[in-house]
């Protein structure tokens, strides 16, 4: 699993029938900054993920990719490669709270 900030959403009116009704989010992965582990730094890519938690823009989420994403509730028969599986309340790294 990975951490990411929700930075937007995707609307696709034409899509696979199994995807109808699924909310799609744009995620920016968050990495613990190796030069200052008391903060995150943005990853270099963006991910489109199915939202299974009701996340909104600006929230920190946990997401799964690949076959693990299809283990989330209701995702087994959907052609997804990433799914939001949690909304994060807090993150502690090396004894310091860096989120929440």
Secondary structure, 3 states (H helix, E strand, C coil): CEEEEEEEEECCCCCCHHHCCCCEEEEEEEEECCCCCCCEEEEEEEEEEEECCCCCCCCEEEEEEHHHHHHCCCCCCCCCCEEEEEECCCEEECCEEEEC
